[in-house]
């Protein structure tokens, strides 16, 4: 008689083989049996599906309906692993996640799971704002910025940026709410919210007047990219003929050692009428447009989240303030 352990082992093996062969029909059939497997097998199968997304998302997509029910699994770890699978798919092909939007929009879920679900919804909103950005979802995102755990706030802010990229008008009436959170401790939250404000300003620059004080406060932010986005947003505001005095901070930022900041300071200086028309031509195509932000924001996030350094002996990434000895090779640093 075959034991449950044998059945679970067979499921893992069979799913691995089907994924390797990119046999979508067999993958879907096997996915339908995942909910009845043991907890560790459920998680292992979901991780295998997630890993396969990078190779060919279309191979995995037919199995997603069978996995949707796992968002309500009794085990929190299974729900989290399922949400991570949907994030990977949403990033690769947002269309495939549209049917799962209602299941992902559970504001009563444990915060780690809710953070991942929100991240998936953000990727859908990036391409299909009307499918993911209901008034209820936007309200949950805004409220969550005030009350959720730090891990969730980061994903909420990222989702709001994606909502703005999908349709800048959807956040035009939320500018003051976003501005209230530009002093969050988490630099990614500050970056995503500043970027969302820039995006809104690309189409509704006068709305940024509601955030002008908060944006000016970010001109001295310790993070390069937050400073850059803040001055970019202010450039859009002053270009709309708003009465904002920036001559003093602009003089400082134009001399910033980071090109991401100094270029945007020049853009804002031009918008303020403090520079010539030729400089407008040089900067306008790269700065202050939704298209430019779409092209650059992933790279910026990668820079922000990159390790602060690496061991000069073995190359291991080392965090700032880490141990005095490399944990891999033992060399001092």
Backbone as numpy.savetxt, mean C-alpha at the origin, in Angstrom:
# Nx Ny Nz CAx CAy CAz Cx Cy Cz
-6.21 -48.67 6.16 -7.06 -47.47 6.16 -6.18 -46.22 6.16
-6.50 -45.28 5.27 -5.71 -44.07 5.19 -6.07 -43.14 6.35
-5.06 -42.58 6.99 -5.29 -41.66 8.09 -5.50 -40.25 7.56
-5.99 -39.38 8.46 -6.16 -37.98 8.07 -4.82 -37.37 7.68
-3.77 -37.79 8.39 -2.44 -37.27 8.08 -2.02 -37.66 6.67
-2.34 -38.92 6.28 -2.02 -39.35 4.92 -2.78 -38.54 3.89
-4.06 -38.27 4.18 -4.89 -37.50 3.26 -4.35 -36.08 3.12
-3.95 -35.49 4.24 -3.40 -34.13 4.20 -2.11 -34.08 3.41
-1.28 -35.07 3.64 -0.01 -35.13 2.91 -0.25 -35.30 1.42
-1.23 -36.12 1.08 -1.56 -36.33 -0.33 -2.09 -35.05 -0.96
-2.89 -34.29 -0.19 -3.43 -33.03 -0.71 -2.31 -32.04 -0.99
-1.38 -31.91 -0.07 -0.26 -30.99 -0.28 0.54 -31.39 -1.51
0.82 -32.69 -1.62 1.62 -33.17 -2.75 0.89 -32.96 -4.06
-0.40 -33.32 -4.08 -1.19 -33.20 -5.31 -1.32 -31.74 -5.73
-1.52 -30.86 -4.75 -1.65 -29.44 -5.09 -0.34 -28.89 -5.62
0.76 -29.29 -5.01 2.06 -28.85 -5.49 2.30 -29.28 -6.93
1.93 -30.53 -7.25 2.13 -31.03 -8.61 1.21 -30.30 -9.60
-0.04 -30.07 -9.20 -0.97 -29.37 -10.08 -0.51 -27.94 -10.35
0.03 -27.29 -9.32 0.54 -25.93 -9.49 1.76 -25.91 -10.41
2.61 -26.89 -10.24 3.80 -26.98 -11.10 3.41 -27.19 -12.56
2.35 -27.96 -12.78 1.87 -28.23 -14.14 0.91 -27.16 -14.65
0.56 -26.22 -13.77 -0.38 -25.14 -14.09 -1.70 -25.71 -14.59
-2.16 -26.74 -13.90 -3.42 -27.42 -14.23 -4.55 -26.77 -13.41
-5.16 -25.72 -13.96 -6.15 -24.95 -13.22 -7.35 -25.78 -12.79
-7.77 -26.70 -13.64 -8.93 -27.53 -13.30 -8.64 -28.39 -12.07
-7.48 -29.01 -12.05 -7.12 -29.86 -10.91 -6.87 -29.00 -9.66
-6.27 -27.83 -9.84 -6.03 -26.93 -8.71 -7.37 -26.55 -8.07
-8.36 -26.25 -8.90 -9.68 -25.87 -8.38 -10.33 -27.03 -7.64
-10.23 -28.22 -8.20 -10.80 -29.40 -7.54 -10.15 -29.63 -6.18
-8.84 -29.51 -6.11 -8.13 -29.72 -4.86 -8.43 -28.59 -3.86
-8.58 -27.36 -4.37 -8.88 -26.24 -3.47 -10.21 -26.44 -2.75
-11.12 -27.11 -3.40 -12.43 -27.35 -2.77 -12.34 -28.27 -1.57
-11.23 -29.01 -1.45 -11.05 -29.92 -0.31 -10.24 -29.28 0.82
-9.66 -28.11 0.57 -8.82 -27.47 1.59 -9.58 -27.21 2.89
-10.82 -26.71 2.85 -11.50 -26.41 4.12 -11.67 -27.59 5.06
-11.66 -28.80 4.54 -11.84 -29.98 5.39 -10.52 -30.56 5.88
-9.41 -29.98 5.47 -8.09 -30.48 5.88 -7.73 -29.93 7.25
-6.64 -30.45 7.82 -6.15 -29.97 9.11 -5.66 -28.53 8.98
-5.57 -27.84 10.12 -5.21 -26.43 10.12 -3.88 -26.18 9.40
-2.85 -26.93 9.76 -1.54 -26.69 9.15 -1.56 -26.99 7.66
-2.37 -27.95 7.26 -2.48 -28.25 5.83 -3.22 -27.15 5.11
-4.27 -26.62 5.73 -4.99 -25.50 5.12 -4.03 -24.34 4.86
-3.24 -24.01 5.88 -2.30 -22.90 5.72 -1.24 -23.21 4.68
-0.72 -24.44 4.67 0.32 -24.81 3.71 -0.20 -24.72 2.28
-1.43 -25.16 2.07 -2.02 -25.10 0.72 -2.24 -23.65 0.28
-2.71 -22.84 1.20 -2.91 -21.42 0.87 -1.59 -20.74 0.54
-0.55 -21.09 1.29 0.77 -20.51 1.00 1.27 -20.97 -0.37
0.99 -22.22 -0.72 1.40 -22.71 -2.04 0.68 -21.96 -3.16
-0.61 -21.72 -2.96 -1.37 -20.95 -3.94 -0.82 -19.54 -4.06
-0.51 -18.93 -2.93 0.04 -17.56 -2.94 1.37 -17.53 -3.68
2.23 -18.50 -3.43 3.54 -18.54 -4.09 3.39 -18.68 -5.60
2.34 -19.39 -6.03 2.13 -19.62 -7.46 1.63 -18.38 -8.18
1.08 -17.43 -7.45 0.54 -16.22 -8.06 1.63 -15.47 -8.81
2.82 -15.43 -8.24 3.93 -14.69 -8.87 4.31 -15.28 -10.23
4.14 -16.60 -10.37 4.50 -17.25 -11.63 3.41 -17.09 -12.68
2.15 -17.29 -12.28 1.05 -17.19 -13.23 -0.26 -17.07 -12.46
-0.71 -15.85 -12.27 -1.90 -15.63 -11.45 -3.13 -16.29 -12.05
-3.20 -16.40 -13.38 -4.39 -16.97 -14.00 -4.56 -18.45 -13.66
-3.47 -19.11 -13.30 -3.56 -20.52 -12.91 -4.31 -20.66 -11.60
-4.15 -19.70 -10.72 -4.73 -19.76 -9.38 -6.15 -19.21 -9.33
-6.46 -18.26 -10.19 -7.73 -17.54 -10.10 -8.97 -18.44 -10.05
-9.08 -19.52 -10.85 -10.29 -20.35 -10.77 -10.52 -20.99 -9.40
-9.47 -21.08 -8.59 -9.59 -21.71 -7.27 -10.03 -20.73 -6.19
-10.07 -19.44 -6.50 -10.36 -18.43 -5.48 -11.75 -18.59 -4.85
-12.81 -18.87 -5.63 -14.12 -19.04 -4.98 -14.12 -20.13 -3.92
-13.34 -21.19 -4.14 -13.26 -22.27 -3.16 -12.54 -21.82 -1.89
-11.69 -20.80 -2.03 -10.92 -20.29 -0.88 -11.64 -19.18 -0.13
-12.64 -18.58 -0.76 -13.30 -17.44 -0.14 -13.87 -17.77 1.23
-14.44 -18.97 1.37 -15.01 -19.36 2.66 -14.00 -19.43 3.78
-12.72 -19.55 3.44 -11.68 -19.63 4.46 -11.46 -18.28 5.14
-12.02 -17.21 4.57 -11.99 -15.91 5.27 -12.85 -15.93 6.53
-13.68 -16.96 6.67 -14.50 -17.13 7.87 -14.10 -18.38 8.65
-12.91 -18.88 8.38 -12.42 -20.08 9.08 -12.37 -19.85 10.59
-12.55 -20.90 11.35 -12.51 -20.78 12.81 -11.13 -20.36 13.32
-10.09 -20.71 12.55 -8.72 -20.40 12.95 -8.29 -19.04 12.38
-7.91 -18.14 13.27 -7.47 -16.81 12.83 -6.29 -16.89 11.88
-5.36 -17.80 12.13 -4.17 -17.91 11.28 -4.54 -18.32 9.86
-5.59 -19.12 9.72 -6.04 -19.52 8.39 -6.67 -18.32 7.68
-7.47 -17.55 8.42 -8.09 -16.35 7.83 -7.01 -15.37 7.37
-5.95 -15.21 8.17 -4.87 -14.30 7.81 -4.15 -14.79 6.56
-3.87 -16.08 6.49 -3.18 -16.64 5.33 -4.04 -16.51 4.08
-5.34 -16.66 4.23 -6.26 -16.49 3.10 -6.25 -15.04 2.62
-6.29 -14.11 3.57 -6.25 -12.69 3.20 -4.96 -12.36 2.46
-3.84 -12.94 2.89 -2.57 -12.70 2.21 -2.60 -13.23 0.78
-3.25 -14.37 0.58 -3.41 -14.90 -0.78 -4.17 -13.90 -1.64
-5.26 -13.35 -1.10 -6.06 -12.42 -1.87 -5.32 -11.12 -2.15
-4.44 -10.70 -1.24 -3.61 -9.52 -1.49 -2.71 -9.76 -2.70
-2.07 -10.93 -2.73 -1.16 -11.26 -3.83 -1.91 -11.27 -5.17
-3.11 -11.86 -5.17 -3.90 -11.90 -6.39 -4.36 -10.50 -6.77
-4.82 -9.73 -5.79 -5.32 -8.38 -6.06 -4.25 -7.50 -6.66
-3.02 -7.65 -6.19 -1.92 -6.86 -6.74 -1.64 -7.23 -8.18
-1.74 -8.53 -8.49 -1.44 -9.02 -9.83 -2.61 -8.82 -10.80
-3.83 -9.02 -10.31 -5.02 -8.94 -11.18 -6.23 -8.54 -10.34
-6.44 -7.25 -10.14 -7.56 -6.79 -9.29 -8.92 -7.31 -9.73
-9.09 -7.54 -11.03 -10.39 -8.01 -11.53 -10.82 -9.30 -10.85
-9.86 -10.16 -10.55 -10.18 -11.47 -9.99 -10.74 -11.39 -8.58
-10.50 -10.27 -7.90 -10.91 -10.13 -6.50 -12.26 -9.44 -6.36
-12.78 -8.87 -7.43 -14.05 -8.14 -7.33 -15.16 -8.98 -6.69
-15.31 -10.26 -7.04 -16.38 -11.03 -6.39 -16.18 -11.22 -4.89
-14.94 -11.08 -4.41 -14.64 -11.29 -2.99 -14.72 -10.02 -2.16
-15.02 -8.88 -2.80 -15.03 -7.61 -2.08 -15.93 -7.64 -0.84
-17.17 -8.14 -0.94 -18.01 -8.16 0.28 -17.40 -8.98 1.41
-16.77 -10.10 1.08 -16.17 -10.96 2.11 -14.96 -10.29 2.75
-14.24 -9.49 1.97 -13.04 -8.83 2.49 -13.39 -7.61 3.36
-14.55 -7.04 3.14 -14.93 -5.81 3.85 -15.61 -6.12 5.18
-14.88 -6.79 6.07 -15.41 -7.15 7.39 -14.72 -6.29 8.44
-15.42 -5.27 8.93 -14.79 -4.35 9.87 -14.74 -4.88 11.29
-15.24 -6.09 11.52 -15.19 -6.68 12.86 -14.11 -7.75 12.98
-13.34 -7.93 11.94 -12.30 -8.94 11.92 -11.13 -8.52 12.81
-10.35 -9.49 13.27 -9.12 -9.24 14.02 -8.21 -8.33 13.20
-7.52 -7.41 13.86 -6.89 -6.32 13.12 -5.81 -6.77 12.14
-5.05 -7.84 12.42 -4.06 -8.29 11.45 -4.74 -8.76 10.17
-5.83 -9.50 10.32 -6.57 -9.98 9.16 -7.21 -8.81 8.43
-7.78 -7.88 9.20 -8.44 -6.73 8.59 -7.45 -5.87 7.81
-6.23 -5.78 8.30 -5.21 -5.01 7.59 -4.94 -5.59 6.22
-4.79 -6.91 6.16 -4.53 -7.55 4.87 -5.73 -7.47 3.94
-6.93 -7.64 4.50 -8.14 -7.54 3.68 -8.26 -6.14 3.09
-7.96 -5.14 3.90 -8.02 -3.76 3.44 -6.99 -3.52 2.34
-5.83 -4.11 2.49 -4.80 -3.98 1.45 -5.29 -4.54 0.12
-5.95 -5.69 0.17 -6.51 -6.29 -1.05 -7.57 -5.38 -1.66
-8.43 -4.81 -0.82 -9.46 -3.90 -1.31 -8.83 -2.67 -1.95
-7.72 -2.21 -1.41 -7.04 -1.06 -1.99 -6.57 -1.33 -3.40
-6.04 -2.53 -3.64 -5.59 -2.87 -5.00 -6.77 -2.92 -5.97
-7.93 -3.38 -5.49 -9.12 -3.38 -6.34 -9.54 -1.94 -6.64
-9.53 -1.10 -5.61 -9.93 0.30 -5.77 -9.02 1.04 -6.75
-7.77 0.61 -6.84 -6.82 1.25 -7.74 -7.29 1.19 -9.19
-7.89 0.06 -9.57 -8.35 -0.13 -10.95 -9.86 -0.05 -11.09
-10.59 -0.34 -10.01 -12.05 -0.36 -10.07 -12.63 0.36 -8.87
-12.49 1.68 -8.83 -12.90 2.42 -7.63 -14.36 2.25 -7.27
-15.22 2.09 -8.26 -16.64 1.96 -7.96 -16.99 0.61 -7.36
-16.15 -0.40 -7.60 -16.43 -1.73 -7.08 -16.03 -1.88 -5.61
-15.00 -1.18 -5.21 -14.47 -1.37 -3.85 -14.74 -0.20 -2.92
-14.92 0.99 -3.47 -15.01 2.17 -2.60 -16.46 2.60 -2.38
-17.17 1.81 -1.65 -18.51 2.20 -1.24 -18.39 3.29 -0.17
-19.43 4.07 0.05 -19.38 5.06 1.14 -19.06 4.41 2.49
-19.57 3.20 2.71 -19.31 2.50 3.97 -17.83 2.15 4.10
-17.21 1.70 3.01 -15.79 1.35 3.06 -14.95 2.60 3.34
-15.26 3.70 2.66 -14.50 4.92 2.87 -14.65 5.41 4.31
-15.85 5.28 4.85 -16.06 5.68 6.24 -15.25 4.82 7.19
-15.18 3.51 6.92 -14.39 2.60 7.76 -12.90 2.95 7.69
-12.43 3.30 6.49 -11.03 3.67 6.34 -10.69 4.92 7.14
-11.57 5.91 7.04 -11.31 7.17 7.76 -11.39 6.98 9.27
-12.38 6.24 9.73 -12.53 6.00 11.17 -11.35 5.18 11.68
-10.92 4.20 10.89 -9.81 3.35 11.31 -8.53 4.10 11.53
-8.32 5.20 10.80 -7.11 6.00 11.01 -7.03 6.54 12.42
-8.17 6.73 13.05 -8.19 7.27 14.41 -8.10 6.19 15.47
-8.65 5.01 15.20 -8.82 4.05 16.28 -8.11 2.71 16.09
-7.67 2.40 14.89 -7.11 1.07 14.66 -5.68 0.94 15.16
-5.22 -0.30 15.20 -3.85 -0.62 15.59 -2.88 -0.08 14.53
-1.63 0.19 14.91 -0.65 0.73 13.96 -0.51 -0.10 12.69
-0.56 -1.44 12.83 -0.41 -2.31 11.67 -1.54 -2.11 10.68
-2.72 -1.82 11.21 -3.88 -1.61 10.34 -3.82 -0.23 9.71
-3.40 0.78 10.47 -3.35 2.14 9.94 -2.48 2.21 8.69
-1.38 1.49 8.69 -0.49 1.50 7.53 -1.21 1.00 6.29
-1.98 -0.09 6.45 -2.71 -0.65 5.32 -3.89 0.24 4.93
-4.52 0.87 5.92 -5.62 1.80 5.63 -5.11 2.97 4.80
-3.97 3.53 5.21 -3.40 4.66 4.49 -3.01 4.27 3.07
-2.47 3.08 2.92 -2.11 2.59 1.59 -3.35 2.43 0.74
-4.42 1.87 1.33 -5.68 1.69 0.60 -6.26 3.04 0.19
-6.17 4.04 1.06 -6.68 5.37 0.73 -5.89 5.97 -0.44
-4.59 5.76 -0.45 -3.79 6.22 -1.59 -4.27 5.56 -2.87
-4.55 4.26 -2.81 -5.02 3.54 -4.00 -6.41 4.02 -4.42
-7.26 4.29 -3.43 -8.58 4.85 -3.75 -8.41 6.15 -4.53
-7.51 7.00 -4.07 -7.27 8.28 -4.74 -6.73 8.07 -6.15
-5.80 7.13 -6.30 -5.26 6.86 -7.63 -6.34 6.34 -8.58
-7.26 5.56 -8.03 -8.35 5.05 -8.86 -9.32 6.14 -9.28
-9.60 7.06 -8.36 -10.52 8.16 -8.65 -10.27 9.27 -7.63
-9.47 10.28 -7.99 -9.13 11.34 -7.03 -10.34 12.02 -6.40
-11.44 12.05 -7.11 -12.62 12.74 -6.59 -13.23 12.04 -5.38
-12.96 10.72 -5.23 -13.58 9.99 -4.13 -13.11 10.50 -2.76
-11.94 11.13 -2.71 -11.43 11.63 -1.44 -11.43 13.15 -1.35
-12.05 13.79 -2.32 -12.04 15.25 -2.33 -12.71 15.85 -1.09
-13.65 15.11 -0.53 -14.34 15.61 0.67 -13.75 15.04 1.96
-12.60 14.38 1.84 -11.96 13.79 3.02 -10.61 14.44 3.32
-10.31 15.54 2.66 -8.99 16.16 2.79 -8.68 16.53 4.23
-9.62 17.15 4.91 -9.35 17.58 6.28 -9.14 16.38 7.20
-9.87 15.28 6.95 -9.70 14.07 7.76 -8.31 13.47 7.55
-7.86 13.40 6.31 -6.52 12.87 6.02 -5.46 13.75 6.67
-5.68 15.06 6.60 -4.69 16.00 7.15 -4.51 15.83 8.65
-5.56 15.42 9.34 -5.48 15.23 10.79 -4.48 14.16 11.19
-4.11 13.29 10.25 -3.26 12.15 10.58 -1.87 12.24 9.93
-1.50 13.43 9.47 -0.19 13.59 8.85 0.95 13.61 9.87
0.60 13.59 11.15 1.65 13.56 12.18 1.75 12.18 12.84
1.21 11.15 12.19 1.31 9.78 12.73 2.78 9.38 12.90
3.05 8.54 13.88 4.42 8.08 14.11 4.96 7.25 12.94
4.09 6.47 12.34 4.50 5.57 11.25 4.76 6.38 9.98
6.00 6.34 9.49 6.35 7.15 8.32 5.62 6.70 7.06
5.27 5.41 6.95 4.52 4.96 5.79 3.11 5.52 5.81
2.51 5.62 6.98 1.18 6.25 7.08 1.28 7.69 6.60
2.29 8.42 7.08 2.45 9.81 6.66 2.68 9.91 5.15
3.50 9.01 4.63 3.79 9.04 3.19 2.53 8.77 2.36
1.82 7.69 2.69 0.64 7.34 1.90 -0.41 8.44 1.96
-0.61 9.05 3.13 -1.62 10.10 3.25 -1.20 11.37 2.52
0.08 11.72 2.62 0.56 12.88 1.85 0.40 12.64 0.35
0.69 11.42 -0.08 0.56 11.09 -1.49 -0.90 11.14 -1.92
-1.80 10.62 -1.07 -3.23 10.70 -1.39 -3.66 12.15 -1.56
-3.14 13.03 -0.71 -3.49 14.45 -0.82 -2.95 15.06 -2.11
-1.74 14.68 -2.51 -1.20 15.16 -3.78 -2.12 14.73 -4.93
-2.54 13.49 -4.89 -3.40 12.96 -5.96 -4.71 13.74 -6.03
-5.33 13.96 -4.88 -6.56 14.76 -4.84 -6.29 16.15 -5.42
-5.14 16.71 -5.04 -4.78 18.05 -5.51 -4.55 18.14 -7.00
-4.20 17.03 -7.63 -4.00 17.05 -9.08 -5.29 17.43 -9.80
-6.44 17.04 -9.25 -7.72 17.36 -9.88 -8.53 18.40 -9.12
-8.28 18.50 -7.82 -9.03 19.46 -7.00 -8.06 20.26 -6.12
-7.18 21.04 -6.73 -6.11 21.69 -5.96 -6.61 22.61 -4.84
-7.71 23.28 -5.06 -8.20 24.21 -4.04 -8.64 23.49 -2.77
-9.01 22.20 -2.89 -9.40 21.45 -1.70 -8.24 21.31 -0.73
-7.01 21.41 -1.23 -5.84 21.24 -0.36 -5.68 22.39 0.63
-6.43 23.45 0.44 -6.39 24.54 1.41 -6.79 24.05 2.81
-7.64 23.01 2.84 -8.07 22.44 4.12 -6.93 21.72 4.83
-5.88 21.39 4.09 -4.76 20.64 4.66 -3.48 21.46 4.68
-3.55 22.74 4.34 -2.33 23.53 4.15 -1.46 23.59 5.40
-2.05 23.81 6.56 -1.26 23.90 7.78 -0.55 22.57 8.09
-1.29 21.49 7.93 -0.70 20.17 8.19 0.41 19.86 7.19
0.24 20.25 5.94 1.26 20.01 4.92 2.50 20.85 5.19
2.32 22.09 5.57 3.47 22.93 5.93 4.23 22.30 7.09
3.50 21.71 8.03 4.15 21.03 9.15 5.00 19.86 8.72
4.68 19.25 7.58 5.46 18.10 7.09 6.68 18.51 6.28
6.86 19.80 6.03 8.02 20.24 5.27 9.32 20.01 6.04
9.20 19.79 7.33 10.38 19.49 8.15 10.38 18.02 8.58
9.58 17.20 7.92 9.50 15.78 8.28 10.86 15.12 8.13
11.13 14.17 9.02 12.42 13.48 8.97 12.53 12.55 7.77
11.40 12.17 7.18 11.43 11.28 6.02 11.47 12.08 4.73
12.43 11.76 3.88 12.62 12.46 2.61 11.35 12.49 1.78
10.69 11.35 1.68 9.57 11.24 0.75 8.31 11.90 1.28
8.18 11.96 2.57 7.07 12.72 3.15 7.28 14.21 2.89
8.52 14.70 3.11 8.82 16.10 2.81 8.53 16.42 1.34
8.98 15.52 0.47 8.80 15.75 -0.96 7.33 15.80 -1.37
6.54 14.86 -0.88 5.12 14.86 -1.23 4.41 16.08 -0.64
4.79 16.47 0.57 4.15 17.63 1.19 4.39 18.89 0.37
5.62 19.10 -0.06 5.90 20.32 -0.84 5.27 20.22 -2.22
5.15 19.01 -2.75 4.46 18.81 -4.04 2.99 19.19 -3.92
2.34 18.75 -2.84 0.94 19.11 -2.61 0.77 20.62 -2.49
1.69 21.25 -1.78 1.61 22.71 -1.62 1.84 23.42 -2.96
2.66 22.83 -3.80 2.85 23.40 -5.14 1.55 23.41 -5.93
0.80 22.32 -5.83 -0.49 22.26 -6.51 -1.45 23.29 -5.93
-1.38 23.46 -4.62 -2.27 24.44 -3.97 -1.96 25.86 -4.43
-0.69 26.24 -4.41 -0.36 27.62 -4.79 -0.59 27.84 -6.29
-0.50 26.78 -7.07 -0.76 26.91 -8.51 -2.24 27.24 -8.76
-3.10 26.90 -7.78 -4.53 27.21 -7.91 -4.83 28.64 -7.46
-3.78 29.43 -7.25 -3.90 30.84 -6.85 -4.32 31.01 -5.39
-4.12 29.95 -4.60 -4.43 30.07 -3.17 -3.41 30.98 -2.50
-3.82 31.61 -1.45 -2.95 32.55 -0.73 -2.16 31.80 0.33
-1.02 31.23 -0.07 -0.17 30.47 0.85 1.24 31.02 0.74
1.81 31.41 1.85 3.15 31.98 1.85 4.17 30.88 2.16
5.04 30.60 1.18 5.99 29.50 1.34 7.42 29.93 1.05
7.68 31.20 0.93 9.01 31.64 0.49 10.12 31.16 1.41
9.90 31.21 2.72 10.95 30.80 3.65 11.21 29.30 3.62
10.17 28.44 3.77 10.47 27.00 3.71 10.97 26.55 2.35
10.53 27.19 1.26 10.99 26.80 -0.06 12.48 27.06 -0.22
12.95 28.14 0.32 14.38 28.45 0.23 15.21 27.36 0.88
14.70 26.82 1.98 15.41 25.74 2.67 15.34 24.44 1.88
14.14 24.12 1.37 13.95 22.83 0.70 14.64 22.76 -0.65
14.80 23.88 -1.33 15.49 23.86 -2.62 16.95 23.44 -2.44
17.48 23.66 -1.25 18.85 23.24 -0.97 18.94 21.88 -0.32
17.81 21.16 -0.26 17.79 19.83 0.36 18.74 18.89 -0.40
19.44 18.06 0.35 20.39 17.13 -0.25 19.69 16.05 -1.07
18.40 15.81 -0.83 17.68 14.75 -1.52 16.97 15.31 -2.76
17.28 14.79 -3.95 16.64 15.29 -5.18 15.12 15.18 -5.15
14.59 14.14 -4.49 13.13 13.98 -4.43 12.48 15.21 -3.80
13.18 15.82 -2.86 12.65 17.01 -2.19 12.97 18.27 -2.99
14.23 18.43 -3.39 14.64 19.68 -4.03 13.92 19.91 -5.36
13.67 18.83 -6.12 12.95 18.99 -7.39 11.53 19.47 -7.15
10.90 18.92 -6.13 9.52 19.32 -5.82 9.47 20.73 -5.23
10.52 21.10 -4.54 10.59 22.48 -4.04 10.69 23.45 -5.21
11.46 23.08 -6.24 11.55 23.94 -7.42 10.21 24.01 -8.16
9.52 22.86 -8.21 8.19 22.83 -8.81 7.26 23.80 -8.09
7.31 23.79 -6.78 6.45 24.67 -6.00 6.89 26.12 -6.11
8.17 26.33 -6.18 8.68 27.69 -6.37 8.19 28.26 -7.71
8.20 27.42 -8.74 7.69 27.84 -10.04 6.21 28.16 -9.97
5.45 27.27 -9.28 4.02 27.49 -9.13 3.73 28.78 -8.36
4.66 29.16 -7.49 4.48 30.37 -6.69 4.86 31.63 -7.46
5.36 31.44 -8.70 5.76 32.60 -9.49 7.14 33.10 -9.13
7.93 32.27 -8.44 9.26 32.69 -8.01 10.36 32.17 -8.93
9.96 31.55 -10.07 10.96 31.03 -11.00 10.47 31.29 -12.42
11.30 30.95 -13.42 10.93 31.29 -14.79 10.16 30.15 -15.47
9.66 30.44 -16.66 8.80 29.50 -17.39 9.57 28.25 -17.82
10.85 28.40 -18.14 11.64 27.24 -18.57 11.68 26.17 -17.51
11.75 26.59 -16.24 11.77 25.62 -15.16 10.43 24.90 -15.06
9.34 25.60 -15.38 8.03 24.97 -15.39 8.01 23.82 -16.39
8.57 24.05 -17.56 8.61 23.02 -18.58 9.40 21.82 -18.11
10.51 22.06 -17.43 11.38 20.97 -16.98 10.73 20.12 -15.91
9.91 20.70 -15.05 9.41 19.97 -13.90 7.98 19.49 -14.02
7.16 20.18 -14.80 5.72 19.91 -14.76 5.36 18.51 -15.21
6.09 17.94 -16.18 5.73 16.63 -16.70 6.02 15.52 -15.71
6.94 15.72 -14.78 7.35 14.66 -13.88 6.74 14.80 -12.49
6.22 15.95 -12.17 5.77 16.25 -10.82 4.37 16.85 -10.87
3.57 16.48 -9.88 2.24 17.07 -9.78 1.23 16.47 -10.73
1.41 15.20 -11.13 0.44 14.51 -11.98 0.14 13.14 -11.40
-1.08 12.66 -11.63 -1.46 11.33 -11.15 -0.61 10.27 -11.82
-0.37 10.43 -13.12 0.41 9.45 -13.86 1.82 9.31 -13.27
2.43 10.43 -12.93 3.78 10.38 -12.37 3.79 9.66 -11.03
2.75 9.89 -10.22 2.69 9.22 -8.92 2.51 7.73 -9.10
1.65 7.33 -10.03 1.47 5.90 -10.30 2.81 5.23 -10.63
3.66 5.95 -11.37 4.93 5.37 -11.81 5.97 5.34 -10.70
5.85 6.21 -9.71 6.93 6.34 -8.73 6.63 5.82 -7.34
5.35 5.69 -6.98 5.06 5.44 -5.56 5.52 4.08 -5.08
5.46 3.04 -5.93 5.95 1.73 -5.50 7.45 1.77 -5.21
8.19 2.48 -6.04 9.63 2.61 -5.81 9.91 3.35 -4.51
9.11 4.37 -4.24 9.31 5.14 -3.02 9.06 4.27 -1.80
7.97 3.50 -1.81 7.67 2.62 -0.68 8.80 1.61 -0.48
9.34 1.09 -1.57 10.46 0.15 -1.47 11.66 0.81 -0.81
11.89 2.08 -1.13 13.00 2.82 -0.52 12.76 3.02 0.97
11.52 3.38 1.32 11.21 3.64 2.73 11.35 2.37 3.57
10.96 1.24 3.01 10.97 -0.01 3.77 12.27 -0.79 3.63
13.21 -0.29 2.82 14.48 -1.00 2.66 15.26 -1.00 3.97
16.03 -2.05 4.22 16.88 -2.08 5.44 17.81 -0.89 5.46
18.18 -0.47 6.66 19.01 0.73 6.81 20.47 0.50 6.43
20.90 -0.74 6.40 22.29 -1.01 6.06 22.52 -2.49 5.88
23.76 -2.87 5.62 24.08 -4.28 5.47 25.47 -4.55 5.99
25.69 -5.80 6.35 27.00 -6.20 6.85 28.02 -6.09 5.73
29.13 -5.43 6.00 30.16 -5.25 4.97 30.90 -6.55 4.67
30.72 -7.56 5.51 31.42 -8.83 5.30 30.57 -9.84 4.53
29.27 -9.97 4.90 28.46 -11.01 4.24 27.25 -10.46 3.51
26.97 -9.16 3.66 25.88 -8.55 2.92 24.51 -8.69 3.54
24.40 -9.24 4.74 23.10 -9.39 5.39 22.51 -8.02 5.72
21.22 -7.86 5.39 20.54 -6.60 5.71 20.46 -6.44 7.23
20.82 -5.24 7.69 20.84 -4.98 9.13 19.99 -3.76 9.45
19.11 -3.86 10.43 18.28 -2.71 10.81 19.09 -1.70 11.60
18.65 -0.45 11.56 19.28 0.58 12.36 19.11 0.26 13.85
20.16 0.41 14.61 20.08 0.14 16.04 20.10 -1.35 16.37
20.53 -2.18 15.39 20.58 -3.61 15.63 21.76 -4.01 16.49
22.01 -5.32 16.66 23.10 -5.79 17.50 24.45 -5.36 16.94
25.46 -5.23 17.82 26.78 -4.78 17.36 27.52 -5.81 16.52
27.05 -7.07 16.55 27.68 -8.13 15.76 26.68 -8.64 14.74
27.14 -8.94 13.53 26.26 -9.48 12.51 25.76 -10.85 12.96
24.46 -11.10 12.98 23.93 -12.39 13.43 24.25 -13.53 12.49
24.66 -13.23 11.24 24.98 -14.29 10.30 26.45 -14.71 10.39
27.37 -13.72 10.29 28.80 -14.08 10.24 29.57 -13.68 11.48
28.94 -12.89 12.37 29.60 -12.54 13.62 30.56 -11.36 13.51
30.63 -10.75 12.33 31.55 -9.62 12.17 31.00 -8.38 12.87
31.86 -7.55 13.45 31.40 -6.31 14.07 30.96 -5.30 13.01
30.04 -4.41 13.37 29.61 -3.37 12.43 29.22 -2.12 13.20
